[in-house]
Amino acid sequence: MLARDRLCQFAASLEALLATADVDAFEAVWERRSLHRVAGDALGLARRANVPAVATVLAQVDRLLLRVLRHVRAFPEDPHVITFRIPELERWQHAAAAALAGARWGGAGLKTVVADTAAPLARRYFAFLTLAERHPAGAWPVFARYLAAPEAHHAFVAAAVEATRFYPGHAVDLLQVFERIRGDQLLRRFLSPKILESLDVLGDPVALPLFEELAVSGHTDPDPEHCEVTRALVAIRRLTGRVVDSAKFPDATRPEVWRALDDAQQQFDAERDVLRSVRVI
């Protein structure tokens, strides 16, 4: 199993960190073993594995992360370690613990962690993200609750927005979120790509008026994933077969416009089932 293999690789890297005698050696191991990539791959696969078989190695990773945190905190204070390494290790430990709850107790265990307001925010967030990545049929009310709560933490709203793509019939909920955050430029820049991606995946014609509006008035960006106009154009073509003039491409008849939309659609389709974590401070 790929998830278990990646977790074992991560565990081996954590054991190597435990063997370091000072900050310089710790940093050398971290960089040599590409800890950021290894951890991200392993924990992401573990969240999505949804099988009890990963529980044993996840428990080992969880224990090792706690030991590494104690180990690095025993070193003389180093600004780089305090600012970057310890917070990253803490996030990984919360992610591992949340994935372990999912592996052992499934959706019910994840919902319990999310509902525990006394738990660390990052622990609850990673449990929520794990639930979103697994998107069991009975979990929709949990996501709907966060979509409808203006005061909810932006990271939870983002995961709920992305999870909605797996629940046909709920495009209207996403349209309501977009209307709520439309005038908040920072929140819109963060949430809009996720909302539009989920609407595109759902393919519900109820979203067509928003896509047609954004084609001429949406935010533009060189990166198609963050460009409201490109997202809108791809969605309009899926829904209607038409390529329309837009704020980014004034002349829809030009062949380079079709090529740009083909490339963007291929990129979007490759990532339609991928949910991305955000940093929780």
FIKE-408925 format. One record per atom (N, C-alpha, C): atom name; residue number from 1; x, y, z. Coordinates in steps of 0.1 Angstrom, whole numbers, plus 5000, padded with zeros to 4 digits. Layout:
BEGIN
REC  name  resi     x     y     z
REC    CA   NUM     X     Y     Z
...
This chain:
BEGIN
REC  name  resi     x     y     z
REC     N     1  5009  4988  5000
REC    CA     1  5000  5000  5000
REC     C     1  5009  5012  5000
REC     N     2  5006  5021  4991
REC    CA     2  5014  5033  4989
REC     C     2  5014  5042  5001
REC     N     3  5003  5044  5008
REC    CA     3  5002  5052  5020
REC     C     3  5011  5047  5031
REC     N     4  5010  5034  5033
REC    CA     4  5018  5028  5044
REC     C     4  5033  5029  5041
REC     N     5  5037  5027  5028
REC    CA     5  5051  5029  5024
REC     C     5  5056  5043  5026
REC     N     6  5048  5053  5022
REC    CA     6  5052  5067  5024
REC     C     6  5053  5070  5039
REC     N     7  5044  5065  5047
REC    CA     7  5044  5067  5061
REC     C     7  5057  5061  5068
REC     N     8  5061  5049  5063
REC    CA     8  5073  5043  5068
REC     C     8  5085  5051  5064
REC     N     9  5085  5057  5052
REC    CA     9  5096  5066  5048
REC     C     9  5096  5078  5057
REC     N    10  5085  5084  5060
REC    CA    10  5084  5095  5069
REC     C    10  5089  5092  5083
REC     N    11  5085  5080  5088
REC    CA    11  5089  5076  5101
REC     C    11  5105  5074  5102
REC     N    12  5110  5069  5091
REC    CA    12  5125  5067  5091
REC     C    12  5132  5081  5091
REC     N    13  5126  5091  5085
REC    CA    13  5132  5104  5085
REC     C    13  5131  5111  5099
REC     N    14  5120  5108  5105
REC    CA    14  5118  5113  5119
REC     C    14  5128  5107  5128
REC     N    15  5131  5094  5127
REC    CA    15  5141  5087  5135
REC     C    15  5155  5093  5133
REC     N    16  5157  5097  5120
REC    CA    16  5170  5103  5117
REC     C    16  5171  5117  5124
REC     N    17  5160  5124  5125
REC    CA    17  5161  5137  5132
REC     C    17  5163  5134  5147
REC     N    18  5158  5124  5153
REC    CA    18  5160  5121  5167
REC     C    18  5175  5118  5170
REC     N    19  5182  5113  5160
REC    CA    19  5196  5110  5162
REC     C    19  5206  5122  5161
REC     N    20  5200  5133  5158
REC    CA    20  5209  5145  5156
REC     C    20  5213  5151  5170
REC     N    21  5225  5156  5170
REC    CA    21  5230  5161  5183
REC     C    21  5229  5176  5185
REC     N    22  5227  5184  5174
REC    CA    22  5226  5198  5175
REC     C    22  5217  5204  5164
REC     N    23  5215  5217  5164
REC    CA    23  5206  5223  5154
REC     C    23  5212  5221  5140
REC     N    24  5225  5223  5138
REC    CA    24  5231  5222  5125
REC     C    24  5228  5208  5119
REC     N    25  5230  5198  5127
REC    CA    25  5228  5184  5122
REC     C    25  5213  5182  5120
REC     N    26  5205  5187  5128
REC    CA    26  5190  5186  5126
REC     C    26  5186  5192  5113
REC     N    27  5191  5205  5110
REC    CA    27  5188  5211  5097
REC     C    27  5193  5203  5085
REC     N    28  5205  5198  5087
REC    CA    28  5211  5190  5076
REC     C    28  5202  5178  5072
REC     N    29  5198  5171  5083
REC    CA    29  5189  5159  5080
REC     C    29  5176  5164  5074
REC     N    30  5170  5175  5079
REC    CA    30  5158  5180  5074
REC     C    30  5159  5183  5059
REC     N    31  5169  5190  5055
REC    CA    31  5171  5193  5041
REC     C    31  5174  5181  5032
REC     N    32  5183  5173  5037
REC    CA    32  5188  5161  5029
REC     C    32  5176  5152  5026
REC     N    33  5168  5150  5036
REC    CA    33  5157  5141  5035
REC     C    33  5144  5147  5029
REC     N    34  5145  5160  5026
REC    CA    34  5133  5167  5020
REC     C    34  5120  5165  5029
REC     N    35  5122  5168  5042
REC    CA    35  5111  5165  5051
REC     C    35  5098  5171  5047
REC     N    36  5098  5183  5042
REC    CA    36  5085  5190  5039
REC     C    36  5078  5181  5028
REC     N    37  5085  5177  5018
REC    CA    37  5078  5169  5007
REC     C    37  5074  5155  5013
REC     N    38  5083  5149  5020
REC    CA    38  5080  5136  5025
REC     C    38  5068  5136  5034
REC     N    39  5068  5146  5043
REC    CA    39  5056  5147  5053
REC     C    39  5043  5150  5045
REC     N    40  5044  5159  5036
REC    CA    40  5032  5162  5029
REC     C    40  5026  5151  5021
REC     N    41  5035  5143  5014
REC    CA    41  5030  5132  5007
REC     C    41  5024  5121  5016
REC     N    42  5032  5118  5027
REC    CA    42  5028  5107  5035
REC     C    42  5014  5110  5043
REC     N    43  5013  5122  5048
REC    CA    43  5001  5126  5056
REC     C    43  4989  5128  5046
REC     N    44  4992  5133  5035
REC    CA    44  4981  5134  5025
REC     C    44  4975  5121  5021
REC     N    45  4984  5111  5018
REC    CA    45  4979  5098  5014
REC     C    45  4973  5091  5026
REC     N    46  4978  5093  5038
REC    CA    46  4972  5087  5050
REC     C    46  4957  5092  5052
REC     N    47  4955  5105  5050
REC    CA    47  4942  5111  5052
REC     C    47  4932  5105  5042
REC     N    48  4937  5102  5030
REC    CA    48  4928  5098  5020
REC     C    48  4927  5082  5019
REC     N    49  4935  5075  5026
REC    CA    49  4936  5061  5025
REC     C    49  4923  5054  5030
REC     N    50  4917  5059  5041
REC    CA    50  4904  5054  5045
REC     C    50  4904  5039  5048
REC     N    51  4915  5034  5053
REC    CA    51  4916  5020  5056
REC     C    51  4922  5018  5069
REC     N    52  4918  5009  5077
REC    CA    52  4924  5007  5091
REC     C    52  4939  5002  5090
REC     N    53  4943  4997  5078
REC    CA    53  4957  4991  5078
REC     C    53  4968  5002  5080
REC     N    54  4965  5015  5079
REC    CA    54  4975  5025  5081
REC     C    54  4976  5029  5095
REC     N    55  4967  5024  5104
REC    CA    55  4966  5029  5117
REC     C    55  4979  5027  5125
REC     N    56  4985  5015  5124
REC    CA    56  4996  5011  5132
REC     C    56  5008  5020  5129
REC     N    57  5011  5022  5116
REC    CA    57  5022  5031  5112
REC     C    57  5019  5046  5115
REC     N    58  5006  5050  5114
REC    CA    58  5003  5063  5117
REC     C    58  5005  5066  5132
REC     N    59  5002  5056  5140
REC    CA    59  5004  5057  5155
REC     C    59  5019  5059  5158
REC     N    60  5027  5052  5150
REC    CA    60  5042  5053  5152
REC     C    60  5046  5067  5148
REC     N    61  5041  5072  5137
REC    CA    61  5045  5085  5132
REC     C    61  5041  5096  5142
REC     N    62  5029  5094  5148
REC    CA    62  5024  5104  5158
REC     C    62  5033  5104  5170
REC     N    63  5037  5092  5175
REC    CA    63  5046  5092  5186
REC     C    63  5060  5098  5183
REC     N    64  5065  5095  5171
REC    CA    64  5078  5100  5167
REC     C    64  5077  5115  5166
REC     N    65  5067  5121  5161
REC    CA    65  5066  5135  5160
REC     C    65  5066  5142  5174
REC     N    66  5059  5136  5183
REC    CA    66  5060  5141  5197
REC     C    66  5074  5140  5202
REC     N    67  5081  5129  5200
REC    CA    67  5095  5128  5205
REC     C    67  5104  5138  5198
REC     N    68  5102  5140  5185
REC    CA    68  5110  5150  5177
REC     C    68  5108  5164  5183
REC     N    69  5095  5167  5186
REC    CA    69  5093  5180  5192
REC     C    69  5100  5182  5205
REC     N    70  5100  5172  5214
REC    CA    70  5107  5173  5226
REC     C    70  5122  5174  5224
REC     N    71  5127  5167  5214
REC    CA    71  5141  5166  5211
REC     C    71  5146  5180  5206
REC     N    72  5139  5186  5197
REC    CA    72  5143  5199  5191
REC     C    72  5141  5211  5201
REC     N    73  5132  5209  5210
REC    CA    73  5130  5220  5220
REC     C    73  5141  5219  5231
REC     N    74  5148  5208  5232
REC    CA    74  5159  5207  5241
REC     C    74  5172  5214  5236
REC     N    75  5172  5217  5223
REC    CA    75  5184  5224  5218
REC     C    75  5184  5238  5223
REC     N    76  5196  5245  5223
REC    CA    76  5196  5259  5225
REC     C    76  5187  5267  5215
REC     N    77  5180  5277  5220
REC    CA    77  5171  5284  5211
REC     C    77  5177  5289  5199
REC     N    78  5170  5286  5187
REC    CA    78  5175  5290  5174
REC     C    78  5163  5297  5167
REC     N    79  5165  5309  5162
REC    CA    79  5153  5316  5156
REC     C    79  5147  5309  5145
REC     N    80  5155  5303  5136
REC    CA    80  5149  5295  5125
REC     C    80  5141  5283  5129
REC     N    81  5146  5276  5139
REC    CA    81  5139  5264  5144
REC     C    81  5126  5268  5151
REC     N    82  5127  5279  5159
REC    CA    82  5115  5283  5166
REC     C    82  5104  5289  5156
REC     N    83  5108  5296  5146
REC    CA    83  5099  5302  5137
REC     C    83  5093  5293  5127
REC     N    84  5102  5283  5122
REC    CA    84  5097  5275  5111
REC     C    84  5096  5260  5114
REC     N    85  5106  5254  5121
REC    CA    85  5106  5240  5122
REC     C    85  5096  5235  5133
REC     N    86  5096  5242  5144
REC    CA    86  5086  5237  5155
REC     C    86  5072  5239  5150
REC     N    87  5068  5250  5145
REC    CA    87  5054  5251  5140
REC     C    87  5050  5240  5129
REC     N    88  5060  5237  5121
REC    CA    88  5057  5227  5110
REC     C    88  5056  5214  5116
REC     N    89  5064  5210  5126
REC    CA    89  5063  5197  5133
REC     C    89  5050  5196  5140
REC     N    90  5046  5207  5146
REC    CA    90  5033  5207  5154
REC     C    90  5021  5205  5144
REC     N    91  5022  5211  5132
REC    CA    91  5011  5209  5122
REC     C    91  5011  5194  5118
REC     N    92  5023  5189  5115
REC    CA    92  5023  5175  5111
REC     C    92  5018  5166  5122
REC     N    93  5021  5169  5135
REC    CA    93  5016  5160  5145
REC     C    93  5000  5161  5146
REC     N    94  4995  5173  5145
REC    CA    94  4980  5174  5145
REC     C    94  4974  5167  5132
REC     N    95  4981  5168  5121
REC    CA    95  4976  5161  5109
REC     C    95  4976  5146  5111
REC     N    96  4987  5141  5117
REC    CA    96  4989  5127  5119
REC     C    96  4978  5122  5129
REC     N    97  4976  5129  5140
REC    CA    97  4966  5125  5150
REC     C    97  4952  5125  5144
REC     N    98  4949  5135  5135
REC    CA    98  4936  5135  5129
REC     C    98  4934  5123  5119
REC     N    99  4944  5121  5112
REC    CA    99  4944  5109  5102
REC     C    99  4942  5096  5110
REC     N   100  4949  5095  5122
REC    CA   100  4948  5083  5130
REC     C   100  4934  5081  5135
REC     N   101  4927  5092  5139
REC    CA   101  4913  5091  5144
REC     C   101  4905  5086  5132
REC     N   102  4907  5091  5120
REC    CA   102  4900  5086  5109
REC     C   102  4902  5071  5106
REC     N   103  4915  5067  5107
REC    CA   103  4918  5053  5104
REC     C   103  4912  5044  5114
REC     N   104  4912  5048  5127
REC    CA   104  4907  5039  5137
REC     C   104  4891  5040  5138
REC     N   105  4885  5051  5137
REC    CA   105  4871  5053  5140
REC     C   105  4863  5059  5129
REC     N   106  4869  5061  5117
REC    CA   106  4862  5065  5105
REC     C   106  4856  5079  5107
REC     N   107  4845  5081  5099
REC    CA   107  4838  5094  5099
REC     C   107  4833  5098  5113
REC     N   108  4828  5089  5121
REC    CA   108  4823  5092  5134
REC     C   108  4834  5098  5143
REC     N   109  4846  5092  5142
REC    CA   109  4858  5097  5150
REC     C   109  4862  5111  5145
REC     N   110  4862  5113  5132
REC    CA   110  4866  5126  5127
REC     C   110  4856  5137  5131
REC     N   111  4843  5134  5131
REC    CA   111  4833  5143  5135
REC     C   111  4834  5147  5150
REC     N   112  4838  5137  5157
REC    CA   112  4840  5139  5172
REC     C   112  4851  5149  5174
REC     N   113  4862  5148  5167
REC    CA   113  4874  5157  5168
REC     C   113  4870  5171  5164
REC     N   114  4863  5172  5152
REC    CA   114  4858  5185  5147
REC     C   114  4849  5192  5157
REC     N   115  4841  5184  5164
REC    CA   115  4831  5190  5173
REC     C   115  4837  5194  5187
REC     N   116  4850  5189  5189
REC    CA   116  4856  5192  5202
REC     C   116  4862  5206  5202
REC     N   117  4855  5216  5206
REC    CA   117  4860  5229  5206
REC     C   117  4872  5232  5216
REC     N   118  4874  5222  5225
REC    CA   118  4886  5224  5234
REC     C   118  4898  5219  5228
REC     N   119  4897  5211  5217
REC    CA   119  4909  5206  5210
REC     C   119  4916  5217  5202
REC     N   120  4929  5216  5200
REC    CA   120  4937  5226  5192
REC     C   120  4930  5228  5179
REC     N   121  4930  5241  5174
REC    CA   121  4924  5244  5161
REC     C   121  4930  5236  5150
REC     N   122  4943  5234  5150
REC    CA   122  4949  5227  5139
REC     C   122  4944  5212  5139
REC     N   123  4942  5206  5151
REC    CA   123  4938  5192  5152
REC     C   123  4924  5191  5146
REC     N   124  4915  5201  5150
REC    CA   124  4901  5201  5145
REC     C   124  4901  5203  5129
REC     N   125  4910  5212  5125
REC    CA   125  4910  5215  5110
REC     C   125  4914  5203  5102
REC     N   126  4925  5196  5107
REC    CA   126  4929  5184  5099
REC     C   126  4919  5173  5099
REC     N   127  4912  5172  5110
REC    CA   127  4901  5162  5111
REC     C   127  4890  5166  5101
REC     N   128  4887  5179  5100
REC    CA   128  4877  5184  5091
REC     C   128  4881  5181  5076
REC     N   129  4894  5184  5074
REC    CA   129  4900  5182  5060
REC     C   129  4899  5167  5056
REC     N   130  4903  5159  5066
REC    CA   130  4902  5144  5064
REC     C   130  4888  5140  5060
REC     N   131  4879  5145  5068
REC    CA   131  4865  5142  5065
REC     C   131  4861  5147  5051
REC     N   132  4865  5158  5047
REC    CA   132  4862  5164  5034
REC     C   132  4868  5155  5023
REC     N   133  4881  5151  5025
REC    CA   133  4887  5143  5015
REC     C   133  4880  5129  5013
REC     N   134  4875  5124  5024
REC    CA   134  4867  5111  5023
REC     C   134  4853  5113  5019
REC     N   135  4847  5125  5022
REC    CA   135  4833  5129  5019
REC     C   135  4823  5118  5020
REC     N   136  4821  5111  5031
REC    CA   136  4811  5101  5032
REC     C   136  4797  5107  5030
REC     N   137  4788  5099  5026
REC    CA   137  4774  5104  5022
REC     C   137  4768  5111  5034
REC     N   138  4770  5106  5046
REC    CA   138  4763  5112  5058
REC     C   138  4769  5124  5063
REC     N   139  4780  5129  5058
REC    CA   139  4787  5140  5063
REC     C   139  4783  5154  5058
REC     N   140  4774  5154  5048
REC    CA   140  4770  5167  5042
REC     C   140  4765  5177  5052
REC     N   141  4757  5174  5062
REC    CA   141  4753  5184  5072
REC     C   141  4764  5191  5079
REC     N   142  4775  5184  5081
REC    CA   142  4787  5190  5088
REC     C   142  4792  5201  5079
REC     N   143  4794  5198  5066
REC    CA   143  4799  5208  5057
REC     C   143  4790  5220  5055
REC     N   144  4777  5216  5053
REC    CA   144  4767  5227  5051
REC     C   144  4767  5237  5063
REC     N   145  4769  5232  5075
REC    CA   145  4769  5241  5087
REC     C   145  4780  5251  5086
REC     N   146  4792  5247  5081
REC    CA   146  4803  5257  5080
REC     C   146  4800  5266  5068
REC     N   147  4794  5261  5057
REC    CA   147  4792  5270  5046
REC     C   147  4782  5281  5050
REC     N   148  4773  5278  5059
REC    CA   148  4762  5288  5062
REC     C   148  4766  5297  5074
REC     N   149  4778  5296  5079
REC    CA   149  4782  5303  5091
REC     C   149  4792  5314  5087
REC     N   150  4788  5327  5086
REC    CA   150  4797  5338  5083
REC     C   150  4809  5339  5092
REC     N   151  4807  5335  5104
REC    CA   151  4818  5337  5114
REC     C   151  4828  5325  5114
REC     N   152  4826  5315  5107
REC    CA   152  4834  5303  5107
REC     C   152  4848  5306  5102
REC     N   153  4858  5299  5107
REC    CA   153  4872  5301  5104
REC     C   153  4874  5298  5089
REC     N   154  4882  5307  5082
REC    CA   154  4883  5306  5068
REC     C   154  4888  5292  5063
REC     N   155  4897  5286  5071
REC    CA   155  4902  5273  5067
REC     C   155  4891  5262  5066
REC     N   156  4882  5263  5076
REC    CA   156  4871  5253  5076
REC     C   156  4862  5256  5065
REC     N   157  4859  5268  5062
REC    CA   157  4850  5272  5051
REC     C   157  4856  5267  5038
REC     N   158  4870  5269  5036
REC    CA   158  4876  5264  5024
REC     C   158  4875  5249  5022
REC     N   159  4877  5242  5033
REC    CA   159  4875  5227  5031
REC     C   159  4861  5223  5028
REC     N   160  4851  5230  5034
REC    CA   160  4837  5227  5032
REC     C   160  4834  5231  5017
REC     N   161  4839  5242  5012
REC    CA   161  4837  5246  4998
REC     C   161  4842  5235  4989
REC     N   162  4854  5230  4992
REC    CA   162  4860  5220  4983
REC     C   162  4852  5207  4984
REC     N   163  4848  5203  4996
REC    CA   163  4840  5191  4998
REC     C   163  4827  5191  4990
REC     N   164  4821  5203  4988
REC    CA   164  4808  5204  4982
REC     C   164  4808  5198  4968
REC     N   165  4819  5198  4961
REC    CA   165  4820  5192  4948
REC     C   165  4816  5177  4947
REC     N   166  4816  5170  4959
REC    CA   166  4813  5156  4959
REC     C   166  4798  5154  4963
REC     N   167  4791  5165  4964
REC    CA   167  4777  5164  4969
REC     C   167  4768  5171  4958
REC     N   168  4764  5164  4948
REC    CA   168  4755  5170  4937
REC     C   168  4742  5176  4943
REC     N   169  4738  5187  4938
REC    CA   169  4726  5193  4942
REC     C   169  4728  5204  4952
REC     N   170  4740  5207  4955
REC    CA   170  4743  5218  4965
REC     C   170  4751  5230  4959
REC     N   171  4749  5232  4946
REC    CA   171  4756  5243  4940
REC     C   171  4751  5256  4945
REC     N   172  4738  5257  4949
REC    CA   172  4733  5269  4954
REC     C   172  4740  5273  4967
REC     N   173  4744  5264  4975
REC    CA   173  4751  5267  4988
REC     C   173  4764  5274  4984
REC     N   174  4771  5270  4974
REC    CA   174  4783  5277  4970
REC     C   174  4780  5291  4964
REC     N   175  4770  5292  4957
REC    CA   175  4766  5305  4952
REC     C   175  4763  5315  4963
REC     N   176  4757  5310  4973
REC    CA   176  4754  5319  4985
REC     C   176  4767  5323  4992
REC     N   177  4777  5314  4993
REC    CA   177  4790  5317  4999
REC     C   177  4797  5328  4991
REC     N   178  4796  5326  4977
REC    CA   178  4803  5336  4969
REC     C   178  4797  5350  4971
REC     N   179  4784  5351  4971
REC    CA   179  4777  5363  4973
REC     C   179  4781  5370  4986
REC     N   180  4782  5361  4996
REC    CA   180  4786  5367  5010
REC     C   180  4800  5372  5010
REC     N   181  4809  5367  5003
REC    CA   181  4823  5371  5003
REC     C   181  4827  5380  4992
REC     N   182  4818  5383  4983
REC    CA   182  4821  5390  4970
REC     C   182  4828  5403  4973
REC     N   183  4824  5411  4983
REC    CA   183  4830  5424  4985
REC     C   183  4842  5424  4994
REC     N   184  4846  5412  4999
REC    CA   184  4858  5411  5008
REC     C   184  4869  5406  4999
REC     N   185  4878  5415  4995
REC    CA   185  4888  5412  4984
REC     C   185  4898  5401  4989
REC     N   186  4902  5402  5001
REC    CA   186  4911  5392  5006
REC     C   186  4905  5378  5007
REC     N   187  4893  5377  5013
REC    CA   187  4886  5365  5014
REC     C   187  4882  5359  5000
REC     N   188  4878  5368  4992
REC    CA   188  4874  5364  4978
REC     C   188  4886  5358  4971
REC     N   189  4898  5365  4972
REC    CA   189  4910  5359  4965
REC     C   189  4913  5345  4970
REC     N   190  4910  5343  4983
REC    CA   190  4913  5330  4989
REC     C   190  4903  5319  4985
REC     N   191  4890  5323  4986
REC    CA   191  4879  5313  4985
REC     C   191  4874  5312  4971
REC     N   192  4874  5322  4963
REC    CA   192  4868  5322  4950
REC     C   192  4873  5311  4941
REC     N   193  4886  5308  4940
REC    CA   193  4891  5297  4931
REC     C   193  4885  5284  4936
REC     N   194  4884  5282  4949
REC    CA   194  4878  5269  4954
REC     C   194  4863  5268  4951
REC     N   195  4856  5279  4953
REC    CA   195  4842  5279  4950
REC     C   195  4839  5276  4935
REC     N   196  4847  5283  4926
REC    CA   196  4844  5282  4912
REC     C   196  4849  5268  4907
REC     N   197  4859  5262  4913
REC    CA   197  4863  5249  4910
REC     C   197  4852  5239  4913
REC     N   198  4847  5240  4925
REC    CA   198  4836  5230  4929
REC     C   198  4824  5232  4921
REC     N   199  4820  5245  4917
REC    CA   199  4809  5247  4909
REC     C   199  4811  5241  4895
REC     N   200  4824  5242  4890
REC    CA   200  4827  5236  4877
REC     C   200  4826  5221  4877
REC     N   201  4831  5215  4888
REC    CA   201  4830  5200  4889
REC     C   201  4815  5196  4890
REC     N   202  4807  5203  4898
REC    CA   202  4793  5199  4899
REC     C   202  4785  5200  4886
REC     N   203  4789  5210  4878
REC    CA   203  4783  5211  4865
REC     C   203  4768  5214  4865
REC     N   204  4764  5222  4875
REC    CA   204  4750  5225  4877
REC     C   204  4747  5238  4869
REC     N   205  4737  5238  4860
REC    CA   205  4734  5250  4852
REC     C   205  4730  5262  4860
REC     N   206  4726  5260  4873
REC    CA   206  4722  5271  4882
REC     C   206  4734  5281  4883
REC     N   207  4746  5276  4881
REC    CA   207  4758  5285  4883
REC     C   207  4761  5293  4870
REC     N   208  4755  5290  4859
REC    CA   208  4758  5296  4847
REC     C   208  4757  5312  4847
REC     N   209  4747  5318  4853
REC    CA   209  4747  5332  4854
REC     C   209  4759  5338  4861
REC     N   210  4764  5332  4871
REC    CA   210  4776  5337  4878
REC     C   210  4788  5336  4869
REC     N   211  4790  5324  4862
REC    CA   211  4801  5322  4853
REC     C   211  4801  5333  4842
REC     N   212  4789  5335  4836
REC    CA   212  4788  5345  4826
REC     C   212  4791  5359  4831
REC     N   213  4788  5362  4843
REC    CA   213  4791  5375  4849
REC     C   213  4806  5376  4851
REC     N   214  4812  5366  4856
REC    CA   214  4827  5366  4859
REC     C   214  4835  5366  4846
REC     N   215  4830  5361  4836
REC    CA   215  4837  5361  4823
REC     C   215  4841  5375  4819
REC     N   216  4832  5385  4822
REC    CA   216  4835  5399  4818
REC     C   216  4839  5408  4829
REC     N   217  4837  5404  4842
REC    CA   217  4840  5413  4853
REC     C   217  4848  5406  4864
REC     N   218  4852  5394  4862
REC    CA   218  4860  5387  4872
REC     C   218  4874  5391  4873
REC     N   219  4881  5386  4884
REC    CA   219  4895  5389  4886
REC     C   219  4903  5381  4876
REC     N   220  4914  5386  4871
REC    CA   220  4923  5379  4863
REC     C   220  4936  5376  4870
REC     N   221  4942  5365  4865
REC    CA   221  4955  5361  4871
REC     C   221  4962  5353  4860
REC     N   222  4976  5354  4860
REC    CA   222  4983  5346  4850
REC     C   222  4981  5331  4852
REC     N   223  4979  5327  4865
REC    CA   223  4977  5313  4869
REC     C   223  4963  5309  4867
REC     N   224  4959  5300  4857
REC    CA   224  4945  5297  4855
REC     C   224  4938  5292  4868
REC     N   225  4945  5286  4877
REC    CA   225  4938  5281  4889
REC     C   225  4933  5293  4898
REC     N   226  4939  5305  4897
REC    CA   226  4935  5316  4905
REC     C   226  4928  5327  4896
REC     N   227  4925  5324  4884
REC    CA   227  4919  5334  4875
REC     C   227  4904  5331  4874
REC     N   228  4896  5340  4879
REC    CA   228  4881  5339  4879
REC     C   228  4876  5338  4864
REC     N   229  4882  5346  4856
REC    CA   229  4878  5347  4842
REC     C   229  4880  5333  4835
REC     N   230  4892  5328  4837
REC    CA   230  4895  5315  4830
REC     C   230  4886  5304  4835
REC     N   231  4884  5303  4849
REC    CA   231  4875  5294  4855
REC     C   231  4862  5295  4848
REC     N   232  4857  5307  4847
REC    CA   232  4843  5309  4842
REC     C   232  4843  5305  4827
REC     N   233  4853  5308  4819
REC    CA   233  4852  5304  4805
REC     C   233  4852  5289  4803
REC     N   234  4860  5282  4811
REC    CA   234  4860  5268  4810
REC     C   234  4847  5262  4814
REC     N   235  4841  5267  4825
REC    CA   235  4828  5262  4829
REC     C   235  4817  5265  4819
REC     N   236  4817  5277  4813
REC    CA   236  4807  5281  4803
REC     C   236  4808  5271  4791
REC     N   237  4820  5268  4787
REC    CA   237  4822  5259  4776
REC     C   237  4817  5245  4779
REC     N   238  4819  5241  4791
REC    CA   238  4814  5228  4795
REC     C   238  4799  5227  4795
REC     N   239  4793  5238  4800
REC    CA   239  4778  5238  4802
REC     C   239  4771  5241  4789
REC     N   240  4777  5249  4780
REC    CA   240  4769  5253  4768
REC     C   240  4776  5250  4755
REC     N   241  4789  5247  4756
REC    CA   241  4796  5245  4743
REC     C   241  4801  5257  4737
REC     N   242  4798  5269  4743
REC    CA   242  4802  5282  4737
REC     C   242  4815  5287  4744
REC     N   243  4823  5294  4736
REC    CA   243  4834  5302  4741
REC     C   243  4831  5317  4739
REC     N   244  4830  5324  4749
REC    CA   244  4825  5338  4748
REC     C   244  4836  5348  4750
REC     N   245  4834  5360  4745
REC    CA   245  4843  5371  4747
REC     C   245  4844  5374  4762
REC     N   246  4856  5378  4767
REC    CA   246  4858  5380  4781
REC     C   246  4868  5391  4784
REC     N   247  4869  5394  4797
REC    CA   247  4878  5404  4801
REC     C   247  4893  5400  4798
REC     N   248  4896  5388  4798
REC    CA   248  4909  5383  4795
REC     C   248  4912  5380  4781
REC     N   249  4902  5376  4774
REC    CA   249  4903  5372  4759
REC     C   249  4892  5380  4752
REC     N   250  4894  5392  4748
REC    CA   250  4883  5400  4742
REC     C   250  4877  5394  4729
REC     N   251  4886  5386  4721
REC    CA   251  4881  5380  4709
REC     C   251  4881  5365  4711
REC     N   252  4870  5359  4713
REC    CA   252  4869  5345  4716
REC     C   252  4871  5337  4703
REC     N   253  4871  5343  4692
REC    CA   253  4873  5335  4679
REC     C   253  4888  5331  4677
REC     N   254  4897  5337  4683
REC    CA   254  4911  5335  4681
REC     C   254  4915  5321  4685
REC     N   255  4923  5314  4677
REC    CA   255  4927  5300  4680
REC     C   255  4935  5299  4693
REC     N   256  4943  5310  4697
REC    CA   256  4950  5309  4709
REC     C   256  4941  5309  4722
REC     N   257  4929  5314  4720
REC    CA   257  4920  5314  4731
REC     C   257  4915  5300  4734
REC     N   258  4912  5293  4723
REC    CA   258  4908  5279  4725
REC     C   258  4919  5270  4730
REC     N   259  4931  5273  4726
REC    CA   259  4943  5265  4731
REC     C   259  4945  5268  4746
REC     N   260  4943  5281  4750
REC    CA   260  4945  5284  4764
REC     C   260  4934  5277  4773
REC     N   261  4922  5277  4767
REC    CA   261  4911  5270  4775
REC     C   261  4913  5255  4775
REC     N   262  4918  5249  4764
REC    CA   262  4921  5235  4764
REC     C   262  4931  5232  4775
REC     N   263  4942  5240  4775
REC    CA   263  4952  5237  4785
REC     C   263  4947  5239  4799
REC     N   264  4939  5249  4802
REC    CA   264  4933  5252  4815
REC     C   264  4924  5240  4819
REC     N   265  4915  5236  4810
REC    CA   265  4906  5225  4813
REC     C   265  4913  5212  4816
REC     N   266  4924  5209  4809
REC    CA   266  4932  5197  4812
REC     C   266  4938  5198  4826
REC     N   267  4943  5210  4829
REC    CA   267  4948  5212  4843
REC     C   267  4938  5211  4853
REC     N   268  4926  5217  4851
REC    CA   268  4915  5216  4861
REC     C   268  4910  5201  4863
REC     N   269  4909  5194  4852
REC    CA   269  4904  5180  4852
REC     C   269  4914  5171  4860
REC     N   270  4927  5174  4859
REC    CA   270  4937  5166  4866
REC     C   270  4936  5168  4881
REC     N   271  4930  5179  4885
REC    CA   271  4930  5182  4899
REC     C   271  4916  5183  4905
REC     N   272  4907  5178  4898
REC    CA   272  4893  5180  4903
REC     C   272  4890  5172  4916
REC     N   273  4897  5162  4919
REC    CA   273  4895  5154  4931
REC     C   273  4905  5158  4942
REC     N   274  4914  5168  4940
REC    CA   274  4924  5171  4949
REC     C   274  4920  5182  4958
REC     N   275  4920  5180  4971
REC    CA   275  4917  5190  4981
REC     C   275  4930  5195  4988
REC     N   276  4932  5208  4989
REC    CA   276  4945  5213  4994
REC     C   276  4943  5218  5008
REC     N   277  4953  5215  5016
REC    CA   277  4953  5220  5030
REC     C   277  4958  5234  5030
REC     N   278  4954  5241  5040
REC    CA   278  4958  5255  5042
REC     C   278  4965  5256  5056
REC     N   279  4973  5266  5057
REC    CA   279  4980  5267  5070
REC     C   279  4971  5273  5081
REC     N   280  4971  5267  5092
REC    CA   280  4963  5272  5103
REC     C   280  4972  5277  5114
REC     N   281  4971  5289  5117
REC    CA   281  4981  5295  5127
REC     C   281  4975  5293  5141
